[in-house]
């Protein structure tokens, strides 16, 4: 989200990075602050995607080691 500020030159824009914390009910509460009530807020934006992923092999190796791959998960019982 880009907002133009009247006191800045026309070529300058401000970018606000939306963040969130979890509320008491477990739902996301969005904010622009880095710390809310003593808790560090998390980024509400996904990580950048790169088709040239240098670390994919390492992530798959770790997931396989700890049984976290989707193919290693038990199948859900069908109703």
C-alpha positions, -999 to 999 in steps of 0.1 A, spaced: 0 0 0 16 33 -11 4 66 2 17 100 -10 26 125 17 21 162 7 53 173 25 75 149 5 85 154 -31 61 139 -56 85 110 -65 87 98 -29 62 73 -16 57 58 18 52 20 22 35 6 53 42 -30 61 12 -45 77 18 -68 107 -4 -89 129 -6 -105 164 -30 -132 175 -59 -120 196 -75 -138 226 -98 -157 203 -70 -169 181 -78 -146 152 -53 -122 136 -54 -86 147 -37 -64 121 -15 -34 130 13 -13 118 33 -15 150 63 -38 156 54 -45 192 19 -47 206 13 -52 243 48 -66 248 45 -91 219 65 -88 187 41 -87 158 46 -109 127 46 -98 91 12 -102 73 29 -106 39 42 -138 24 79 -144 19 94 -135 -14 92 -162 -41 122 -170 -62 122 -197 -89 160 -200 -82 155 -215 -47 190 -224 -35 179 -239 -2 149 -261 -14 170 -293 -11 179 -285 25 143 -278 35 131 -311 19 159 -330 36 150 -316 71 112 -322 65 120 -358 55 142 -363 85 116 -351 109 86 -367 92 70 -334 81 65 -341 43 29 -343 32 36 -379 19 47 -388 55 14 -376 71 -13 -401 80 -43 -400 56 -74 -383 70 -103 -407 76 -131 -401 50 -166 -396 64 
